[in-house]
Amino acid sequence: MFKKLILNKKFLAILLFTILFVFTSNVSKAALFDSTPEIVNTLNSAFETIQEWLLKLATPAAAVAICVGIFMQKFSFGDEERIRTAKKMMRGTLFCYGFILVLNLILSAIQSLLT
């Protein structure tokens, strides 16, 4: 049965047309021969821009938070709760800023390995 179907000229013509259509369409050419589509390049550049802006904003934000913590500690006038809150805020700020820097380092290492 299958042998008769293969020998059928209509079946062979449809099969040949389908194969040619699949391999010559624009979609398959883009999928098979293009290394990175345009939308991927656009998304990558957008994420890189967002990452740069976050790193540029992280340093001044950490500096402001540390300064607020120092002023809170200086002007606490001996209030233990304010001193504890100021120390907690400075410690949390340093931890978050260090986390951002380490994350940037890890992402840069991964990106250098991929290229």
Steps between C-alpha positions, in 0.01 A plus 500: 500500500773745604708405196210583269455836673864594450487402135197719447607806298258736672634405841858555387412838349326616820787373714759676284298823501463488878871441555596780261248737661630431849865550409449808281256699712626812677411368842709188462789698352497732799480207738766291329757749376476813714706488818302755700169649394447876521261484794756308707762767432251770599410322824867438586588866449198606707602274789859626482376859517280420801793329671725802443239737641444283808872491571526876455211556740612243758814685609338837581202325662733301725697814586184688594375211713834474682503877562144490635601214730803693624294814564232295670762350728665837572174677577341221700598675828556167673177331392592132471217419261611765249862388523394139439282608205785706350745210528247263347440741212873544431561125520210426266616766256852362486367146458268602213768705326748213531237262364446725197874517432548125536202435274649732239832315528331162455299619199812647340684170550215304344481742208874473437473121502217505248681722251 
